[in-house]
């Protein structure tokens, strides 16, 4: 299952006009219902409890209903409001036209072309003007290809059963999503999450892809309108929808396997691994070549579609707008398959598919494959309680191997994957087993729950009925860890604080360092000298060194290794990959190994004789781990165990601001925070010192770094296609000029596209053969191509025993008929033949790279495709590979997919995209850091204040309802429905405690309209004395904790006390202000807020407090909010070049 946003206005139309109409435009005047009945896909159907509330569940979806709900935010009948309606977006011209017009107007008004600054400002204005509200979310449920092929080619009876199985699986997954994701947010900043009556969904079943292949799938458009239990319509809280997306997808996959096993007696088996190494399960008996044939056809259409967009850009000098992209996608489809312009009936589709399949398989194989699929299902079985417990343990092992903390949705997804191969008798048994495994996996025996502390008991009005949780807790938002992870983190921190007997005397160290500098001709900078002193002279069992990219970590490591060896010690260098270990060995001039291999050999040596004495760690050895941020927590803990057993010490060198381990991580940052570290501060890589300083700002997420790249014309922007092309051209030009350059993208999809672009040009230039072997990224590799191997394979040896590493790059000498490749290294001598199975699974083109693969390399130039999904760490790594220059190619708009199955995104500006990237950290926190963060956040002023204010509003509204009970029903209804009701509630709450509020309201109602009531109530009640009011306020700018109801007042006073306690702990008004309003700038109080706001009132008080102090600044205010608890570890020094 995938999730795409739908935009208000016409964002839904690809469902009703394109995809839902079998990718064909309807004839003018033909209704959607008539079109569906005649040809194409069946009409959509309304689903969900929200649809039932509107009395449309189960009925056919009409165009007018979709336009009303998803286009305008109205009731599907178009007559009633569901909260706030969406603005009318239909009269806006395409973004490119609007921007061109604005630029022309500016030039005409000013008599000169606009500067880059002006262009950026106008582009940002137009991008914001075109930004549309989110009207819904498109959930796409798609089975594996073998299911669609069995549906298409299995005959009418089989087709009916497959379709029923798919629909049952969709319904099951959707019901589960509705149970767990149908919430909305209320209060200032959406601080509270409340129940709703359910989701409004429109489900559209489709039969084929744009390529014309069998592709049974369902689009479920979930409206961004939900009715809260308070009767008000608001937006869906989509945080949970995204959080549980993978779990919902896995649930669908499991349920369709169950349904098909039950209905058709088929069996699913592992067939191939996805990019995330998860196994894809296909129906046993469906020929793999048939799956591959129908899966491959889409590539031809995508290639032609990309070519048509490129031609359009060349001819028109701009990106095609959405309507033009749809036409180009249609053109690409018609040009690359024998297709009629109108949609085909199902009978026509099946006839075409059968002809194609018979041609591929032959009549005999085709006639046998359906019967070969059936009668293969596994026998039904029910795991015993002991097996269930073992399954739960395995689930926790899997999730904890990938992350230090996890959510219930991670556990749910893993449980679905693990249990899928166990066939059960009924859906109820499946639900029971899955629930039991999830419950045990998240229970106290296997997991430790991380959740905010309950600082105060909530009244029932602030507790959700659906899950019994406080409205201030996000459903499913708790995180979990395990005792094993926490013990590992504790052990690493303790070792970093604990002294051993192994270190080098200071005088001896200095002498050895002098010898090293003399013999090497290199003079260490102060940071490098400090690191050598810390690594060699610090007796702690673990010592951490932190260095930003380009700070000379390798030089410092080499100096340390020489000093240690000169003192009679032994260094055991380790890297986090086999390829990195090979590079490390060359840099240090001694053998180095992969950390995984090292630990494997330690485990093996406990059961057998040690096959290689190099792995025999001895007392006094130092284990040196390079790029330690990419080492998993459990790996480092295992390494510590080896060091402790053998009397060795550990030195970790890395950068937590770069890309981290794919395993459970965060350990390097934790040790740094808890036990301190030594820092490399001078940068040596960059030819321009200003570029070095800019990368340090990038490292910290500081947007001012963008000015450096903009001033040097290093930021390009445009559509994703245009930026792919521009990034490639920039890289290719540098390579043709003899430079060492790297071409980087964030996603495997973009890397594959860049690789394909590079290969096309090399084929045209005669440098690469056209025909070759299909490799794992979907591209072709032939003689002359550059490829990279993506899996360690020690059995494939070359050049005196060297073997194939993950990350090695090669030139193809020959592509063999059996699918194997003979390759030679891009740098070095020797040849090796890669078997066809290895080529199909673990070989990619090597012209472009992900940031992960680029990390650790140094080049002359770098060209980075910057996309919205990139993380800060990826951008930082991509921007710090090159000595001379790095150029960013920023994708500010994305082309409509060839399937036309997603709402085109609204364009952004380059600065907006890059700023968003800098705000998006992908670094994993350790479990210890996560626990601390959850506790600190719960007790912070922003959380306490937002919860207090929401509770105060709920209490006041509750008391208003009580006060209106004595009024006539029509009067009561009018008061509660009026827009001034919240103000009236506060006016009643502010009345003196002795006043009877019901009597006061009756008196005011007699001489006021509903909108005048708040003012009239205030006049009749009189104002409480300033002294009484100020004494009871938790902070001067907050309302007092009283609503005139004993139970509520007691609770509110308790919440106010929490705020006062926190404020007292912070001390000065300035410190209170900084935390309350999240001020993180280096100046005392940050920007001056707008006058007349409550923040301005708090600012004035804080400023007055500062002016009374003798020092111009308060100690607590001279730096941003600390990133660790006071008294633990060291603060980060200012990094400079």
N, C-alpha and C positions, 0 to 999 in steps of 0.2 A: 504494500500500500504506500502510495506517495501522497504528499499534501502540497497543494498550490493555493496561493491566495487568489481570490476573485475581487476585482475592483468594481466599485459602484459605477453607474452609467451603463456602458456597454460591455463591461468585463465578462459577463456571463454568456455573451452571444456565441462564443466558440462552441458552447455546449448545445445550443439550439440550432445554430446556423451551419456550423462546420462539422464537428464530430458527430453530433446527434443526427446529422443528415447524411451520414456516410461520406463526409468530406466533399459534398457537392452543394453548390448553391441551389436553392429552390427556384423554380420558375416564378416570375412575377405574379402575384395574386394567389399563389397556391398556399393554402394553410399548412402549418406544420403537421397537424393530425392527418390530413389527407395524404401528405407526402410520405409519412411513416407507413401508413397502411399500404400504399402502393409499392414503395421501394424503400430501401435503407433500413435503418434500425427502428426498433419499436419505440413508442412514446415513453417519456419519463413518467415516474410514479412518485407521489408524495409519500414520505415516510417520517417516522419519529413521533414522540409524544407531543412535541410542539405543533406538528402538523395536525395531530388529533385534536389538540386544543382549538385550532382554527377550523376544525371540522372538514379537512381536506385530505386526511390520511387515506391512502389507497386509491385516490382518484388520479386521473391522467393530468400530467403537467401541461399547461398551455403557455404559449409565448407571452400572452398578456400577464399571466401570473408571475412568470420569471422576471419580466420587466418591472412589475410593481415591487416585488420583494427584493430581488438582487440588483435591480437597476436604480430604484428610487427609495428603498428601505420602507416600503408601505406593506400593508396587509396584501396578500395575493389577490384579493378582490379589487385592489386599487382605490378603495374608498376610505379605509381606516388607517390611522397612524399606528405604527408600532414604535413608540418613542420618537426620537428625532429622525426626520426624513433626510435622505442624502441630497446635497446640492445638485443642481442640473448641470451636468458636464457636457452635454451634447453639442453645445455651440463653440467649443474650443477647437481651434485648428491644430494639426499635428505640431508636436514640439519643435521640430526642425524649422517649420514654416514660421512659427511664432517667434523663435529666436532670431531668425534671419530678418524678420520685419522689425524687431526691436533694435537690432544692430544698425539697420538702415536708417531708422528714425533717429537714432542717436547721432549717426554720422551727419545726417542732414541738418540736425539742430545745432551741432557743434562745429561743423565745417572741417572735420578731420576724422580719420578712422578711429574707432575706439581702441584704447590700450588694452593690454592683456588683463589688467585689473578690472577695467570696465566690462570687458567681455565676460569675465568670470562672474561679476556681480549680476549682469543682465541674465546670464545663463542660469544662475541660481534662482533668480526671481521667477523666470519662466518655468523652471523645473518645479518650484513650489506651487506655482499657479496651476500646473497640470496634475499635481498629486491628488489622487483620489482616495476616498474612504474605502476601507476593506468591507466588501458586502458579504463575503462568505469565504468558504474554504472548499476546494475540490479534492475529495478523497478518491483516489483511483485504485481500484482493486483488480489486479491482473494475476492470473495463475501462470505457472511455468509453461513453456512453449509446448511441451508434450501434451498437456491438457487441452490446449486449443486445437492441436492437430487431431487428437482423438475425437474431439467434438466435431471437427470439420469433416473428417474422413471415415468416421465410424458407423455411419448410417443413421436413419431417423431415430431408432430406439436408443442407441448409444447417445446421440446428440441430445435427446430430451433429458436423459439422465445426467449428462455432464452439465447441461444448463441448469437443471434443478439443483445439482450439487453446488455449483458456483453461487447461485442465488441464496441457497441456505447458508453458505459460508459467509457471504456478504452480510446477510441479515444478522447472523450471530456476532460478527465483528462489530457491526454498527450498533447493535444493542449494548455490547460491552463498552464501546466508546461513549454512548449516551449515558450509561450508568456512571462513568468516571470522569467525563469531560464537560458535562452540561452545567457549568457554573458561570456566574458573572461577578464583576467587581463593583464595589460601592465605596463611598467615602472619598476623602481627599487623596488623590494619587492612587485610587483603587486599593486602599489599604486593607479592605475586608473582602472576603469571597463568600458569596451566598448561593444557596440552591436556586434552581430554576425549575420550570415545569417540563423542560425537555428541549430537544433539537427539532428544527424544521429542516427536512432534507428532501431533495429532489434527486432521484436515482435514475440514471440513463444507462441502459445496457447497449453495448456495441459489439460488433462481430469481426471487424477487420482493421488492420492498420492502414495507414496511408499507402504503404507499399502493396496493399492488396493481399497481404498474408492473413491467414486465420489468426485472429487475436481477440478472443473472447475476453471482455473486460467491462467493468462498470464504473461510471463516474457518479459519485454521490456529492452533490453540491450542498454543503451545510451552511445555512444562513447565519449571518453574523447578527442575528436578532433572537434574543431569548427573553422569556418573561420570568422575572425574579419571583420568589415566593411572596414578595411584598406587592405583587401585582403590577410592577413597573417594567416596561420593556427597555432593555439595555443591550450592550454588545456582549458577545460570548467572550469569556476569558480563555483565549486561545493558548495560553501557556501550557495547559495540560494536554491539549490536542497535539501539540508538537512534541511534548515530553513522552507521551505514550504511543507516538506514531509507529515506532519500530515494533513495540509489543503488539499493537493492533495488527500490523502486517503479518507478524509471525502467527498470531492467532488465526487469521484468515487462512494462511498456508496450512496450518494443522487441520483446521476444520474441513477444508476442501479435500485433503487427503483422506480424512475419516469418511466423508460423504462418498467419495468415489470408491473407496475400498468396500463400503457397505453396499453401494448400488451396483457396481460393475466388477467387483472382486479383483481390482487392480492393485499393484504393488509399486511403491515408489522406492527408488534407490539413489544413492549419491552418484552424481554424474560429473560434476566439475566444481572447482572452488571459485567463488566470486573474488573481486578485488580485496574485500575485507577478510578473505580466507574462510568465509563461511561456505559450507557445502550447498550446492543447488541440487535438489532432488527431482528427478524426472520419472515418468512412468516407465517401468521396465517393459521392454518389448517395442517401444516406439523407436524406430531406427535413428541413431545419432546423426547419420548423414541427411535424413529428412529434416530433423530439427535444425541442423546447420544450414541447410539449403534455404528454408523459409526465414531463418533469422538473418541471413546475409543480404537479402534483397533490399532491406531498408538502407544499407550503406550506399547503394547506387543512387537512391533518391536524395539522401542527405548531401552526397557529393555534388550532384547536379544543382540542388537548391543553394548550396554555398556558392557555387560558381555563378548562378544567376544573380545572387545578391552582390557578388563582387563586380560583375559587369554593370549592374545598376549604379553602384557607387562610382565606378570609373566614368560612366556616361553622364551622371547627374551631379557628381561632386558632393553627395550627401547620402545618408542612410535611407533606405526605403521605409516609408511609414507603414503602419500596421496593415492597412488595406492592401498596399502594394505587396507586402510580405506574404499575405494570404494568397494573392494571385500568383506570386512566384512559386510558392509551395505547390499550388495546384498545377502550375506549368511543369514543375520538376516531376511531379507524379505522372502526368500524362506522357511526358517525354521518355520516361524510363520504364514504363510497363504498358502492355497492350491493354488499354483501359478505355471504356466508354466514358463520356463526360457525365452521363447520368448514373445514379446509384444503381447497383445490381440488386436483384432479389436474392434471397437466401438460396433458392434453387440454382440460380446462375452462378453464385459464388461457389457453391459446393461442386458444381459441374467443372468449373475452371480449376479448382484446387485438386480434384481427383485426376484430371488430365495431367496436370503438372506432376503430381505425386507418382502416377503410373509411369510417366516418362523418366522419372528419376530412379524409381525402384524396380521397374519392370512389373508386369502384371502378376507374376507369381508371388513376389515379395509383397507387393501391395495387397494382394488378396489374403495373405497370411498374417499381416502385422496386427490387425485388430484382434483376431482370435488369440494371437500370441500374448497380447496384453492381459487378457482376462484369465481368471482362475489362478492368479499368482499371489493374491493377498495373503499376508501372514495370518496365522491363527490368532484368535482373540485370547488375550490373557490379562490378568489383573495382578499388578505387582503387590507383593506382600508388604506389610508395614516396615519390615527391615529393608526391603528394596526401595520403598518410598523414602525412607530416611537417607539411604545411600544416594538416591537421586538428588535430594535436597543438598546434600554435602557437595556433590559434583557441581550443582548449579552455583553454589557459593565459590567453589574453587575456580570456576570459569570466570565469573564476574570479577573476582578479586585478583585474577591474573592480569586483567586489563585496566583496572582502575583502583585507586586507593579507597574511594568511597563510591557507593552506588545507590540507585533509587529502586523503589519497588517495581518500576517499569522495566529497568534493566533485568531484574530477577524474573519478572513475568515473561519477558522476551526469551531469556535463556531457558526457562522452564519449558516454554512451548517448543523450542528447538530440540531440547534434549528428549522430551517425551513423545515427539512426533513419530518416531519409529516404533513405538509401542502401540499396537492396535488394541483398542478397547471395544467393548460390546455395544455401548450406548453413549449418546451425547452426555447424559447425566454422569456416567462414569468418567468421561473425559474431564468434565468440569470439576468433579470431586477430586480426581487425582491431581490435576493442575493446581487447584486451590490448596490441597494438602502440601504439595511440594513447596509452593510459594510461602505458605504459612510457616513451614518448618525452616525454610531458607532465611526468612526474615525474623525468625524467633530468636530468643536470647541464647540458645545453645549454639547457634551458628553465626549470628550477626549481632552487632551492637548498634542500636538505633541512635541516630544523631538528630536531635530535634531541639527547638528552642525551649528553655526552661519555663515551666508554668509559674510565672511571677505572681499571679493572682487568679483566683477561681472566677470563671466567667459565669454571668447569669444566663439563664436558658435562652433569653432573647439574642444572645451573642454566640450561640452554639448551633451549628448546622444539624438538621435532623437526618440528613442522608448518611453522614459518617460519624456523628457525635463529636466532631472536632470544633474548636474555636474558629470563628470566622476570620481570625487573624492568622490562621495556619492554612497554607495552601494544600488542597487535597493531593495526597501522594507526594508532597514536597519533602518529606523526611528523607534523610540520607542514612546509609548504613555503612558500617565497616566491620572488621572482624578483629578478634583478639590477636590473631596471628599478625595482621598488618600493624596494629598498634605496638605489639611487642617488638616487631622489627624496627619500627621507627624509634621507639625508646632505646633499643640497643644501639642503634647508630648514633643517636645524640649522646648517649652515655659514653660511648667509645671516643667521641670527639671531645669530651671533657676529661677523660681519664688518661693519666700519664702511664707510659710504659718505661722501660729502661733503655730504649733504643733511640739515640740521637747523636748528633755530631757536636763536639765541643766547638764553642764559638771561635776560638783562635784557629783551630784546625780547619774549620769551615771557611774562614776568610782566606787562609792560605790556599786551600784547594780551589776556591773561587778565583783567586788571582791567577793561578796556574791555568785554569780553564779559559779565562778571558785572554790571557797571553797566547795560548796555543790556538785558540779559535779565531782570534782577531776581532772578537765581538765584545762590545762594552754594554753591559746590562744597564737598563734604566732603573730608577729607584724602585719601581713596583716589582720588576723582575728580580732584583736583588732581595727585596723583602720576601718574595715568594720562595726563593731558594733557602733563605734563612728559616722561614716558617716550616718548609717541608723537611729540611735536614736537621734543624736545631730545636724544633718543638717536640717534646717527648710524648705528646698526646697520641693515642693509638690511631685516631683518624684526624687528619688535617685537611681543610678545604681551601682551595684557591679558586677565585672567581675572576674571570677576565672577559671583557666584551670582545666582539669580533675584531680581529686586527690588532690585538694588544700584545702580540708576541708570546703566546702561550707555548708554542713549540720551542722557541729559544730558551725560555725559562725552564722548560722540562729537560732540555738537553743539558743545561748548566747544572741543574739539580742532580741528574743521573750521573754526570761526570764527578761531581763532588762526592756523591754517595759511594760510587765505585772506588774513587781514590782513597776513601777512608776504609776500604776493605769490605764494603757492603755489596749486596746484590740487588739489582732492580728487576722487578717482574712487571713489564709494561703490558697493559691491557687496553683494548679499545672495545667499542660496543658493536662492531661489525667486523667480519673477516677482511673486507676491503680496507677499512680504516686501520686495522691492525697491520696490514701490509705497508701502508703509508707510514704509520707510526714507527715501524721497524726501520724504514729507510731514514727517517728523520733523526732517530736516536742512535742509529748505527748498531743496533742490537736486536735480537729476536723479540717480537711482540706477538700476542695472541688475542683472539676474540674472547671476550668475557664469557659468553655462552659456552664456548669450547673449554675454557679453563675450568668452569664449574662442573661441566660434564666429566672431565678427566678426574676431578677430585672425587666425584661420586663413584666413578668406575674404579678408582684406586682402593676404595674401601672393600670392594669385593674381589678384585683381581690384582695381580702384580702391576706395578706402575710401568706402562709401556714406554714412557718418555720422561727422563729424569728432569727435563726442564720444568715440568709441572710440579715437581717435588719442592714445595715451599719449606724453607728452613728458618730457624730462629735468627732474627736480625735482618731478614729480607724486608724490602719495602715493595708493596704492591701499588703500582702507579696506574690509576684509571684516567684515561683521557676522554674528553667529552662526557664527563660523568653525569651530566644532566640527562643524557639519553639512556642511562642505566636504570632499570626498574628497582623499586624499593626492595622487593624480595631477593633480587639478584645481589644487591649490595649487602643485604643482611646475611645471605649465604656466604658471600665473600668474607664478611667479618668473622663468621664462624670458622672459616678456614684459617684466617690470620690468627685468631685467638688460639686455635688448637696447635698451631705451629710456632707461635711466638713472633709473628711478623706484624708489621704496621701497614697502614693504608693511607695513601695520599690521593685525593680526588681533585681533579681540575676540570672546570667546565664553566658554563654560563647558563643560569636558569632562565635568562631572557631569550634564549634561542629555543629551537624545537626540542621537545623532550621525548622520553621513551614512549613507545606504544604500549608498554606494560604499565602496571600500577606504579605511579611516579610521585614526584614532589619531594623526594628525600633530600636532594642536594640543597634546595631552597630551605627546607626545614633545618638541616644541620647549620646552614649559614645563619639563620635567624636565632637558633637556640644556643649555639656554641661559638659563633663568630667565624670569620674567614679572613684570608689575606687577599688583597685586591690588586690586580694589574690595572693601572690607570692611564698609561700612555699608549697611544695608538700609533702603529708603525706601518700599517698596510697602505694607507691612502696617500696618493700623490698630493692631493690638496688637503691641507689641515682643516679647512672649513668643512669639507665633506666628512672627515672624521668626527668633528663636533656635531654635525647634523645626524650622523648615525647614532650617537649617544642619546640625542633627544628622541629619535625614533624608538630606541630601546626602552625609554621611559614612557612612551605613548604621548610625547609632547608634540602637539600639532604645529608648533613654530618651526619644526624641522622642514615642513613643506615649503617654506619660503626659500630655503637653499635650492631645492630642486626646481622650483618655479623660476627663480631668478636666472638659473642657468639653462632654462629651456629643456629640462629633463622630464617634464610631465606632458605626455600626449593624452588625448581623450577622444572618445568616439564610441560607436557601437562595438559590441564584442567582436564581430567579424572583422571590422576595420582594424581593431587593435591587435587581433591575432596576426593579421597581415603586416601591420606596421612593426610589431615586435619581431616577427620573422625577418623582415627586410633589414631592420637595424642590426640584428645579430648576423645575418648573412653578409652584409656589407663589411662588418668588422672581421669576420672569418676570411672573406676574400682578400682583405687587406693584411692578412697575416697575423692578426691578433688572436689571442686565446680569449674566447668569449663564452658566456653561459646564457642560455635562454630558459627562463624560469616561469612556471605557472603554478597555481595553487592546486588545481584539480587534475586527476588522471585524464579526464575527458579533454581538457584544454591542452595538456601535454601531448596527447595522442593526435589532436588536430594540428598542433604545431609540427609534430613529427611528420604527419602526412604532407603538410605544406612543404617542408624541407625536402622530402623525398621526391615530390613532384618536380621541383626545380632541378634536382640532381639527375632525374631521369631525362628531362628535356635537354640538359647539358651534356648528356652522354656519359655521365660519371657513374651511373647506376643502371643495371638491367631493369627492364620494365617488369618482366615476369619473374616470380619467385615463390616464396613460401609464406603462407599466412602465419603470423605470430600472435602472441598472447594479447597484444593491445588492439587487435583487429586490423593492423596494417600489414603490408607485404614487405618482406625482406629479401633482397636479391644481391648478387655480386656487386660490391662497391658500397653497400649500405653500412652505416654505423649502427651497431646494436649494443644493448646493455643486457647482461644476464642478471636476473632478479632472484636467484636462489643459490645458496651454497651447494656445490656438488663436488665432494672430495674425490669421487670416483672418476671425474673427468679431469685428467692431468695433462700438463703440457710443460715444455721448457724445464727439464730437470726436476720433475716432481711438483711443480707448481700446479695448483688446481683452480677450478672455476669458482669465483666469488660472486656473491650478491653485490652488484654495483660495478663489476668489471665492464669496461667498454671495449668493443671489438670492431674490426672491419670484416665484412663477409667476403670470403674468397669464392665460395660456390654455394648455391642453393641446390640441393639434391632432389631428385624426383620423389624420394620417400618422405620428404618434409624435413630432413635434417639439414644442418648448416655447417659448413667448414669455415671457421673464423680464425683471425689472427688478432692479437692485441693492438689497439691503436697506438700504444706506446710500448715497444718491446718486440721481442722475437718469439717465434714459436707458432704452432697451429694446434687446433683441437676441433674435433667434429662433435657438434652438439646433436644428440639424438632428437628425433621428431617429437617424441612425447615431451621432452624438456623444452623444445622450441615452442610448442603449442601452449605450454603452461607458464614459462618463465623467461621469455625473451621479448624485448621491446625495442623499438627504434630509440636511438640515443642522441638525437639532435637537440631535443628539449628535455627538461628535467623538472621534477617537482622540487620544492624548496628542501624537503627532507634529504633528497639525494644530493642536492647541491651543497648542503651544509658540510663544512670542513674543507671545501675547495677554495683556491685563490686563482683569480683570472685577471686579465687586463681590463675587460669590460663586462657589463652584465645588462641584460634586457629582460625586464620583468613584466609579465601581464598581471595587472592588478585588478581583481574582481571583488565584488561585494562580499563573497563568502570567505575571503582570505582572512587570516588572523594576523595580529600584530607580530607574533613570532615569525610567521612565514615571510611577511614583508621585511622584517629586520634582517633575516637570513639572506633573502634575495638581494637586499640593498647593501650587503657588506662582503660580497664575494670579490668585487672588482677593485683593482688598485687605481685605475684611471677615472672611470665614470660608470654610473648606474643610471639607466633611463627607465622610467615607469610608463607603461601603456595602460591607461585606465579605462576599463569598460564601463561606460555610463548608461548604456542601454543594451538589452539583450534581445536578439532576434526571436521571433515567434518560432517554436519548434516545427519541424517538418510535419509532425502530427497535428499541429495547430491545437494542441490539447492543454494549453495553459494561457492564462490571462497575461498579455504582454506587460512587462514592468514599466512604470513611469520613469522617464529619464532622470538622472541625477547629474550633478556636476562632478568634475574630477575631485575637487576638494571635499565634497560631501562623501564620496566613496572612500577616499583615503582616510578621512577623519573617522569614518565608521570602522574601517579596518583597525586603526590605532586604538579604538575603544574596545575591540573584540579580542580579548586575550584567550588563547587556547591552552594556556599553561594549566596543568593539573595541580591541585593542592594536595598536600599530604593529608592523611586522616586527622592528624593532630592539629594541623592548621585549620582544617574545616571545622572541627569541634570548637576550637577557640573562636573562630569567626561567627559561628551560629550563636554562641553564648554572648559574645560581645555585641552582636547586632541586636539581639533581643533586649539588652540592657542599655542600648544607645538612645540618646534623646530623640532622633528622628523616628524611631520605632515607637518609643513610649508616647511621644506627643501625638503621632498619627492615630494610635490606638485610643488614646484618651479622648481626642476630639471626635472620633467616630462613635465611641461609646456614649459620649455626652449627647451627640445628635440623636442616637437611637433612644436613649433614655428620655430626652425631651419629647421626641415624637410619640413615644409610648405614653408619656404622661399627658400629652395633648389628647390622645385618643380617650384616655380615662376621663379627662376634663370635659369632653364633648358628649359623654354618655347621657347627660341630663337634657340635652338639646333635642328638638324635634328631628326626626330622621333626615328630612330634606336639608335642614340647616347643618346637621352634622356632616352629611355627605358633601355639601358645598364647601364647608371649611376645610375638610381633609383633602379635597381634590384641588383646592386653589393653589396656585404657584407660591403664594406667600406662606403656606403651611409651615415650612421649616423656620421662617423668621418668627411666626407666631409661637411655635414651640419654644424657641429660645427666649422670647419675651416672657412667656409664662414661667419658664425655668428660672429666669432672673428675678422674678418677683420675690419679695421677702418671704421667709419660710412660714410666717404666721398666717399668711393670706390663704384663704380657701380658693384654689385655682378654678374649680368648677363654677363657683359663684361669680368669680371675677370674669370668667369667659361669658357666662350668661348675661351679665350686666353689659359687657362690651358689645355683645352680639345685638343687643336691643337697639343700639344706635350706630351701627357700623355695617359696611359691606365686608365680605371676606377679605378683600385686599387691604382694607383699612384696619383690620383687627390688630395686627402687631403694634401699630402706633397707638391705637386706643388702649390696648391692654397695658402698654408701658406707661401711659398717662395715668390710668386709674390705679395702677399698682404703686406708682412712685418709684424712684430709683433707690437702691440700697446705698448705704453710706460708703464713701470711698474707703474708709478704714476697714469696714467689714469685708468689702469686695477684695481689696488688695491682700489682706491677710490670708484669705482662702484660695487665692489663685496659685496654682503650682509654679507658674512663671508669669511675670508682669503682663505679657501680651496674650495670655491664655484666659479663657473664661473660667469662672469659679466652678468647683465640682458640686453643684447643687441643682436639683430639679424639683425640689419640694416633695420627694417621695422617699420614705425612709430607706427602703432596700436599695434603691438606685443610688441615693446619696452616700450610703455606706460604701458601696462598690466604687463610686467615683472618687471618694476621698482616698480610698486605697490606691487607686491609679494615680491620683495627684501626688501621693506620698512617694511613689516610685520615681516620678519626675523630679521631685525636690531632692530625694536622696542622690540621684545621679548628678544633679546640678551642684549640690553641695560638694560632691566628690571632685568635680571639675574645678571648683573654686571661683575664679574671676568671671564676671559677666562676659568678658571677651572670649574666654575659653568656652563658656556655655553657648555663646552665639555661634562660634565656629562649628561646634558639633551639631547644634540644633539645625543649622542651615547648610550643613555639609560643605563648609569652606575648606578647600584644600590648597589654596594658593599660598605662596611664601609670605605675602604681606599679611599684616595682622588680621584684617577683617574682610579682605576681598573687595569686590566691586561694591559701590554704593547702590543700595536697592532703591527702587522707585518709591517716591514719597507717598504717604497715605496708606501704605500696606503695613501689615503687622510685622513684617521683617524689618521695615524701616524703623518701627518703634523699638524693636530689639537692637537694631544697629546703633541707634542713638544712645541707648543705655550702655552698650558695650564700649562705644567710642568715649563716652564720658568717663567710664571706668579707666580706660587706657590713659586718658589725659591726666588723671589724678596720680598715676604712678610716677615714681622718680625716674625710672628707666623708660626710654622712648618705646620699647617693645617689651612685652611680657615673655618670659622664658618659654612658656608653653606654646607661644604663637609664632616662633621664628622658623618653624618648618611645618611641612604638611603633616596630616594625621599619621602617626607612626604605623609602620606595617607589621609591628610585632609588639608584644606586651613589654611595658617598661621593665628593665632589669633583666631581660632575656636577650642575649646576643648583643650584637653591635649595630649601630646605625650604618647606613650605606654612605660611603664617602662620595663626594662630588667627583664624578669621572671626567677627566679632561684629557686633551691630547697633549 
